[in-house]
């Protein structure tokens, strides 16, 4: 599965490393942090996560993730679509705030997930997702 990284990030953000994130993400120093997720049929799918910190004191962390599974439950439910930079972006809201922006690559699904308090605007989330390019 190709790893995609953002060409744009929110102003003032930094990629987390074991030294600058309170919770130690991404763990043992490997970056991006790789993991596997099991689907409802017992099949395992490779995945990765890049965690970014916007404001550590306020707990404002967001992430870029890739998953070699095209239809995970996180993408069930209503969404909007927007075409940007040749990518059909799927935009998921929590009330009036965007929580997740995803797109389907040829071999994997990629998404940007907002902070727990949805601090990033829709414009920021869309710009980050649209800027994802292979590492």
ABEGO torsion letter per residue (X at the ends): XBBBBBABBBBGBBBBBAAABAAGOAEAGBOBBBBBBBBAAGBBBBBBBBBBBABAAAGBBBBBBBBBBABBAAABEBBBBBBBGGBBBBBBBBEABBABBBBBBAABBBBBBBBAAGABBAAAAAAAAAABBBX
